[in-house]
Amino acid sequence: VGRNDPCPCGSGKKYKKCCLRST
């Protein structure tokens, strides 16, 4: 998952704005 791709957690946010730090 790229930083600008939709976050896989299902929030609908971009990965960098959502789960980027928790990985």
NUROTI-351441 format. One record per residue: residue number from 1; residue in three letters; x, y, z of N, C-alpha, C in turn. Coordinates in pm, 1 decimal. Atoms other than C-alpha are relative to their C-alpha. Layout:
REM NUROTI-351441
+-----+---------+----------+----------+----------+----------+----------+----------+----------+----------+----------+
| num | residuo |      nxx |      nyy |      nzz |     caxx |     cayy |     cazz |      cxx |      cyy |      czz |
+-----+---------+----------+----------+----------+----------+----------+----------+----------+----------+----------+
| NUM |     Ala |        X |        Y |        Z |        X |        Y |        Z |        X |        Y |        Z |
...
+-----+---------+----------+----------+----------+----------+----------+----------+----------+----------+----------+
***
This chain:
REM NUROTI-351441
+-----+---------+----------+----------+----------+----------+----------+----------+----------+----------+----------+
| num | residuo |      nxx |      nyy |      nzz |     caxx |     cayy |     cazz |      cxx |      cyy |      czz |
+-----+---------+----------+----------+----------+----------+----------+----------+----------+----------+----------+
|   1 |     Val |     84.9 |   -119.8 |      0.0 |      0.0 |      0.0 |      0.0 |     88.3 |    124.5 |      0.0 |
|   2 |     Gly |    -78.0 |   -123.2 |      7.6 |    146.1 |    335.7 |   -105.2 |    -57.2 |    105.7 |     94.1 |
|   3 |     Arg |     44.6 |   -103.3 |    -93.6 |    122.9 |    648.1 |    109.2 |   -124.1 |     73.8 |    -47.9 |
|   4 |     Asn |    114.5 |    -72.1 |     55.3 |   -132.7 |    800.8 |   -126.2 |   -114.9 |    -91.6 |    -39.5 |
|   5 |     Asp |    107.7 |     94.4 |     29.3 |   -340.2 |    485.3 |   -168.6 |   -100.2 |      0.3 |    115.3 |
|   6 |     Pro |     99.4 |      7.3 |   -108.2 |   -663.0 |    438.0 |     28.0 |     46.9 |    -94.2 |    110.5 |
|   7 |     Cys |    -44.3 |     83.3 |   -111.5 |   -592.4 |    297.6 |    373.0 |    -78.2 |   -131.1 |      4.4 |
|   8 |     Pro |     64.9 |    131.1 |     -4.4 |   -665.8 |    -77.0 |    402.0 |    -88.8 |    -20.6 |    123.1 |
|   9 |     Cys |     79.5 |     18.5 |   -121.7 |   -830.8 |    -25.3 |    742.2 |   -147.7 |     30.0 |    -20.7 |
|  10 |     Gly |    141.1 |    -21.3 |     30.4 |  -1152.7 |     84.2 |    574.3 |    -53.4 |    137.1 |     39.4 |
|  11 |     Ser |     44.7 |   -132.7 |    -41.4 |  -1161.3 |    444.9 |    697.3 |    -35.1 |     87.9 |   -119.1 |
|  12 |     Gly |     23.9 |    -80.4 |    118.6 |  -1165.4 |    578.2 |    342.7 |    101.3 |    113.0 |    -14.6 |
|  13 |     Lys |   -103.5 |   -103.1 |      6.2 |   -873.9 |    807.4 |    420.9 |    121.8 |    -52.6 |    -74.0 |
|  14 |     Lys |   -124.4 |     45.0 |     61.3 |   -539.5 |    801.0 |    245.8 |     88.3 |    -60.9 |    107.9 |
|  15 |     Tyr |    -84.6 |     73.5 |    -93.2 |   -284.7 |    569.5 |    405.7 |     89.8 |     91.5 |     82.6 |
|  16 |     Lys |    -92.5 |    -88.5 |    -71.0 |    -45.8 |    853.3 |    492.8 |    -69.6 |     84.4 |    105.9 |
|  17 |     Lys |     75.8 |    -79.4 |    -95.9 |   -323.3 |   1034.4 |    679.5 |    -66.6 |    -87.9 |    104.9 |
|  18 |     Cys |     72.5 |     91.4 |    -87.5 |   -443.6 |    723.7 |    858.7 |     92.5 |    -97.0 |     73.3 |
|  19 |     Cys |    -73.3 |    106.7 |    -68.2 |   -241.5 |    411.0 |    934.8 |    150.1 |     -2.9 |    -29.1 |
|  20 |     Leu |   -140.3 |      3.0 |     39.3 |    101.6 |    510.1 |    802.5 |     94.0 |    -22.6 |    117.9 |
|  21 |     Arg |    -89.7 |      9.5 |   -114.7 |    259.3 |    543.1 |   1146.8 |     -8.8 |   -133.4 |     72.4 |
|  22 |     Ser |     21.3 |    121.2 |    -79.5 |    114.9 |    223.9 |   1290.4 |     55.4 |   -126.2 |    -64.7 |
|  23 |     Thr |    -55.0 |    117.2 |     67.6 |    290.5 |     -5.2 |   1044.0 |    149.6 |    -10.1 |     25.4 |
+-----+---------+----------+----------+----------+----------+----------+----------+----------+----------+----------+
***
